[in-house]
Amino acid sequence: MMPFAFDNTYARELPGTYVPWKPAAVPAPRLLFFNEPLAAELGLDATALRGDDGAALFAGNLLPDGAEPIAQAYAGHQFGGFSPQLGDGRALLIGELIDRAGVRRDIAFKGSGRTPFSRGGDGKAAVGPMLREVLIGEAMHALGIPTTRALAVAATGEAVVRETALPGAVLTRVASSHLRVGTLQYFAARGEIDQLRRLVDYAIARHDPALVALSEAERPLGLLRAVAARQAELLAQWMNIGFIHGVMNTDNMALAGETIDYGPCAFMEAYDPAAVFSSIDHGGRYAFGNQPHIARWNLARCAEALLPLMADADDDASVQRAVAACTDVIDAFPEAFDSAWRRGQRAKLGLQGGAQAEDAALADDWLALLQAQAVDFTLAWRHLADAAEGRGAPLRALWSDAAPLEAWLARWSERCAREGGSPVERAAAMRRVNPWVIPRNHRVEEALAAASSDDDLGPFRLLLEALRQPFDEDRSRAGYAEPAPREVTAGYRTFCGT
């Protein structure tokens, strides 16, 4: 059997946090996508995984030696309401391995059939949503944003019934771990404090080993601080690239600080903080501009789950001290996010030196200009690099009325001049952080429709190739850089894919 060199610490060290389970057999496995660069990072034999055995493995019909498939337990706040038991209803953690860089990685299936956590669902997945995970995950990776990634997608040869019958598929996902805020919530809500403590110690050993030296009482707060710091950086990156997760439930906040679950996600085109594309987000809870606030809310739920490890429930003073310590972490999150976000904005503006007092207002006024005339977020930033070299026409063409832009450009040019440096070097630095290509929603839908309806992977492969080189301006791929017509964007909706 193909070697994966599994070392399954979660299954070994945390009994009671999962249910051992097997993936469902499928009738006709066929490999639709195999991520050879990622396989190389993981130290896998790509040649052995390309053929029929690879298709059978990634569809769940075969398991590599050492695999210990388990369905993990977790809870979660979904759109603000608490569900005490969610868990892997259509996913299985197959095992863990150490990659070539010495990093432990989870290998997991998604869409591999019913588990004890399926809550009446079929546990299956369709081709379209699984290929979406490939496109968005690989785009995020190329953009330098921490993310789970797809190792493979295998067609199953059976239909999955949603609103219509769709071709089925299984995704193989790679993550630093699948530990979530919801994982902590599950055991805290059940009052399983010893299990919660073991879980926290495991998370610290895996993601924050420097905290192992802390006392048992100090570790939970240390973990909360580390998770908050990672989320501040992650959310800043999302906001600076125009990414809308769409379903920021606590079971979708990874303790490792990776983006996880590419269901009703989208990339914003015309700049609008109120942008929502998820079909299930009726109230705009997870709108683009709300994401930092929701991250803080989720961290507060994380703190609540950790409190039983930090305080003696029968000692009011102990509880008050623990609550105050957690509150300090939660209250510090906006500033940590703002610092990371502003740092990213300065880079996007081409400001490489130390921050100046007017920089925040300069960035805020730029975003206000984009919003006032519904300017494309990605192209505006990209063409600002052209303006840095003295070629302002592409940028001005994005505005219906360029007069307000001219006043802002004068301020920005003066700020850049005070910093000094070569305009050519400034423009080059800006192009390294302002992408030319993002996963344009209409292009993603075109690729998925061709794959799902026509079994045509050509558009998917071409789009994936472009997304893996987001900063390279290649005129042969110009169509991938163009936004959809506004009437298309206005009616665009994404779905959770279940």
URBELVEN-V70736 format. One record per residue. N is the residue number from 1. PHI is phi in whole degrees, 0 to 359 (999 if undefined). Layout:
((N | PHI) (N | PHI))
This chain:
((1 | 999) (2 | 299) (3 | 283) (4 | 241) (5 | 52) (6 | 291) (7 | 221) (8 | 266) (9 | 291) (10 | 299) (11 | 296) (12 | 283) (13 | 262) (14 | 233) (15 | 302) (16 | 94) (17 | 256) (18 | 201) (19 | 237) (20 | 299) (21 | 205) (22 | 242) (23 | 292) (24 | 286) (25 | 289) (26 | 237) (27 | 283) (28 | 214) (29 | 294) (30 | 212) (31 | 282) (32 | 265) (33 | 210) (34 | 222) (35 | 269) (36 | 296) (37 | 300) (38 | 291) (39 | 302) (40 | 296) (41 | 301) (42 | 277) (43 | 76) (44 | 267) (45 | 274) (46 | 298) (47 | 300) (48 | 291) (49 | 264) (50 | 280) (51 | 271) (52 | 297) (53 | 296) (54 | 296) (55 | 298) (56 | 295) (57 | 294) (58 | 286) (59 | 269) (60 | 99) (61 | 284) (62 | 238) (63 | 239) (64 | 293) (65 | 305) (66 | 89) (67 | 291) (68 | 227) (69 | 295) (70 | 221) (71 | 261) (72 | 278) (73 | 270) (74 | 198) (75 | 246) (76 | 168) (77 | 273) (78 | 249) (79 | 52) (80 | 92) (81 | 260) (82 | 274) (83 | 250) (84 | 290) (85 | 220) (86 | 245) (87 | 82) (88 | 285) (89 | 277) (90 | 213) (91 | 226) (92 | 218) (93 | 281) (94 | 279) (95 | 170) (96 | 235) (97 | 218) (98 | 261) (99 | 280) (100 | 295) (101 | 270) (102 | 84) (103 | 261) (104 | 284) (105 | 230) (106 | 278) (107 | 245) (108 | 224) (109 | 265) (110 | 226) (111 | 95) (112 | 265) (113 | 111) (114 | 298) (115 | 228) (116 | 298) (117 | 259) (118 | 287) (119 | 52) (120 | 89) (121 | 282) (122 | 272) (123 | 73) (124 | 259) (125 | 221) (126 | 257) (127 | 304) (128 | 303) (129 | 299) (130 | 287) (131 | 290) (132 | 300) (133 | 300) (134 | 298) (135 | 299) (136 | 287) (137 | 297) (138 | 291) (139 | 296) (140 | 297) (141 | 299) (142 | 293) (143 | 279) (144 | 84) (145 | 258) (146 | 305) (147 | 203) (148 | 290) (149 | 224) (150 | 269) (151 | 271) (152 | 199) (153 | 228) (154 | 241) (155 | 289) (156 | 259) (157 | 80) (158 | 230) (159 | 273) (160 | 246) (161 | 266) (162 | 241) (163 | 291) (164 | 224) (165 | 280) (166 | 235) (167 | 292) (168 | 275) (169 | 202) (170 | 238) (171 | 263) (172 | 255) (173 | 250) (174 | 246) (175 | 217) (176 | 298) (177 | 188) (178 | 252) (179 | 290) (180 | 232) (181 | 304) (182 | 298) (183 | 296) (184 | 296) (185 | 298) (186 | 302) (187 | 280) (188 | 295) (189 | 295) (190 | 273) (191 | 71) (192 | 270) (193 | 290) (194 | 296) (195 | 294) (196 | 299) (197 | 296) (198 | 297) (199 | 294) (200 | 296) (201 | 297) (202 | 295) (203 | 300) (204 | 294) (205 | 299) (206 | 277) (207 | 248) (208 | 221) (209 | 300) (210 | 297) (211 | 281) (212 | 301) (213 | 290) (214 | 288) (215 | 291) (216 | 303) (217 | 288) (218 | 272) (219 | 298) (220 | 302) (221 | 294) (222 | 299) (223 | 296) (224 | 301) (225 | 299) (226 | 294) (227 | 296) (228 | 298) (229 | 296) (230 | 294) (231 | 291) (232 | 299) (233 | 294) (234 | 295) (235 | 296) (236 | 298) (237 | 293) (238 | 304) (239 | 292) (240 | 279) (241 | 246) (242 | 82) (243 | 269) (244 | 242) (245 | 293) (246 | 93) (247 | 210) (248 | 278) (249 | 289) (250 | 293) (251 | 283) (252 | 249) (253 | 254) (254 | 278) (255 | 297) (256 | 285) (257 | 81) (258 | 261) (259 | 287) (260 | 225) (261 | 76) (262 | 265) (263 | 272) (264 | 277) (265 | 268) (266 | 196) (267 | 252) (268 | 292) (269 | 256) (270 | 297) (271 | 292) (272 | 200) (273 | 301) (274 | 270) (275 | 298) (276 | 223) (277 | 242) (278 | 290) (279 | 293) (280 | 258) (281 | 264) (282 | 291) (283 | 263) (284 | 74) (285 | 304) (286 | 254) (287 | 301) (288 | 311) (289 | 288) (290 | 276) (291 | 302) (292 | 297) (293 | 291) (294 | 292) (295 | 300) (296 | 295) (297 | 300) (298 | 297) (299 | 294) (300 | 296) (301 | 291) (302 | 297) (303 | 298) (304 | 300) (305 | 293) (306 | 276) (307 | 305) (308 | 301) (309 | 272) (310 | 252) (311 | 214) (312 | 273) (313 | 300) (314 | 269) (315 | 241) (316 | 302) (317 | 295) (318 | 297) (319 | 296) (320 | 297) (321 | 296) (322 | 294) (323 | 298) (324 | 297) (325 | 295) (326 | 294) (327 | 299) (328 | 300) (329 | 294) (330 | 295) (331 | 290) (332 | 278) (333 | 299) (334 | 304) (335 | 293) (336 | 295) (337 | 298) (338 | 300) (339 | 298) (340 | 292) (341 | 296) (342 | 294) (343 | 300) (344 | 295) (345 | 295) (346 | 299) (347 | 296) (348 | 294) (349 | 279) (350 | 84) (351 | 260) (352 | 261) (353 | 276) (354 | 291) (355 | 294) (356 | 246) (357 | 301) (358 | 275) (359 | 295) (360 | 296) (361 | 295) (362 | 299) (363 | 292) (364 | 298) (365 | 291) (366 | 299) (367 | 295) (368 | 296) (369 | 298) (370 | 298) (371 | 293) (372 | 300) (373 | 243) (374 | 50) (375 | 279) (376 | 297) (377 | 298) (378 | 290) (379 | 292) (380 | 298) (381 | 296) (382 | 295) (383 | 286) (384 | 297) (385 | 296) (386 | 298) (387 | 296) (388 | 298) (389 | 269) (390 | 91) (391 | 250) (392 | 271) (393 | 300) (394 | 300) (395 | 290) (396 | 298) (397 | 294) (398 | 280) (399 | 260) (400 | 284) (401 | 229) (402 | 275) (403 | 301) (404 | 298) (405 | 297) (406 | 301) (407 | 296) (408 | 293) (409 | 300) (410 | 296) (411 | 296) (412 | 296) (413 | 297) (414 | 294) (415 | 295) (416 | 295) (417 | 296) (418 | 293) (419 | 285) (420 | 81) (421 | 100) (422 | 282) (423 | 302) (424 | 294) (425 | 294) (426 | 297) (427 | 298) (428 | 296) (429 | 296) (430 | 295) (431 | 289) (432 | 280) (433 | 239) (434 | 250) (435 | 292) (436 | 270) (437 | 239) (438 | 235) (439 | 287) (440 | 301) (441 | 300) (442 | 290) (443 | 290) (444 | 299) (445 | 297) (446 | 300) (447 | 294) (448 | 291) (449 | 296) (450 | 297) (451 | 291) (452 | 281) (453 | 275) (454 | 245) (455 | 55) (456 | 249) (457 | 269) (458 | 302) (459 | 299) (460 | 298) (461 | 294) (462 | 294) (463 | 295) (464 | 300) (465 | 300) (466 | 292) (467 | 292) (468 | 283) (469 | 229) (470 | 291) (471 | 263) (472 | 269) (473 | 272) (474 | 246) (475 | 296) (476 | 291) (477 | 249) (478 | 302) (479 | 297) (480 | 283) (481 | 268) (482 | 271) (483 | 289) (484 | 288) (485 | 305) (486 | 299) (487 | 292) (488 | 287) (489 | 298) (490 | 298) (491 | 259) (492 | 284) (493 | 225) (494 | 246) (495 | 229) (496 | 285) (497 | 84) (498 | 274))
